[in-house]
């Protein structure tokens, strides 16, 4: 799988990239990066009718939730008649409810796995043509819930309803939650961040996944700064993306 490069659109008060979803106003190169990732996922050699992809990272703050959300959005918007489910498995530091403007106190994955809800609280996101299952509001033992037989039952049930399930999971080197999902997914995508991730951390993440026999589909590099525009031929501007990908944008008149 190709390395993909993305630039944060804004910074929060801590100087960290704000988690945002792609829109028509998102820079062309970023949208194309996610389309490239979607295409790679689409043609993965997976025999299951329903693709089940877990997105993780070595540490917190490496963009895994951004990758999960925008891969799900891109998959849903570019696949006609494909049903896409996005599940926030990170019950410790969930991000997806806020990202999709869903009440963070609403029931979700944890309530279903804990037996509080008889059925999962699936939330349709019409704008992006996908379905979301948030992490839930109950603060319980995430590792035990993810490793439970009920999690396996949930995935099997979702396989009948959806064509692709994307799991946003906690960092592998911090907690073991993502590892306990390995028997229920086809494989993992590792999110890394430019000027933040380090080789040792990524290496440890890969080692942990390999020890469990998990399939690693590839690594995504996020938050790489776009280079400044340079003058192209015939009065046009060429915006170089990561020094490798480029496109031509007409100069405004």
C-alpha positions, 0 to 999 in steps of 0.5 A: 500500500502506498504512503499517503500524505495529508496536511492538517487544516487547523490547529487547536489550542494545544497546537495539535491538528484539528480532526476534520472531515474532508469536504469539497473545500478540502485541498485537491491533493488531500482528497486524492490521497484518501481516494488512493487509500480507498482504492488500495483498500477496495482492491485488497485481496480479501475473500470476505464479502464484507471488508473489515479494516482496523486503523491503529497507531503506535501512540496517541495523536498520530491521526488514526481517527482522521484516517478512519473517518475520512477513509470511511467517508471516501469509501461511502461516497465513491462506492455506489450501493456499498454500505459502510459502517464506521465503529469507534472502538477507542472507548478511552479517548473517543473522537468520532462522535464529536467529529460527526456532531453526535451527542457524546453521551449517546449510547453506542458500542460500550452499552451494547457490549455491556448488555445495556442495549439490546441492539446497537445504536447505529446512527446514519450520517446522510451527508456522507452516506455512511453509518456510525457506531460511536464508542458509547458513553459508559466508562467500563472495561474496554479491553474486556468488552472488545475481547468478549464473544459479544464483540464477535457476534456484533461483527458477524451481525454487521457483516450481513448488513454492511459491505465495509466496516472500518474500526477506529482503534486505540494505539497498539503500544499503549493498550491492548484493545486493538489486538483483541480485535484481530480475530474479527478484522481482515487486517490493520492500517497503521497511521503515522504522523510527520515530525511526530512519529518515530521509527522505534514506535512504528517498529514496535507497533508492527512487531506487536501486530506480527506477534498476534498473526495480524495482517498489516495492509500498510502505513499512512503518513499524515500531517505532511506539510504541503510545499509552497506553490511554484510557477508552472508552464503557461502561467499556471501554478503547480502545487507539489504534494509531498514532493511526489504528487502534483496537480495543475490548478488554473491561475485565478483571473 
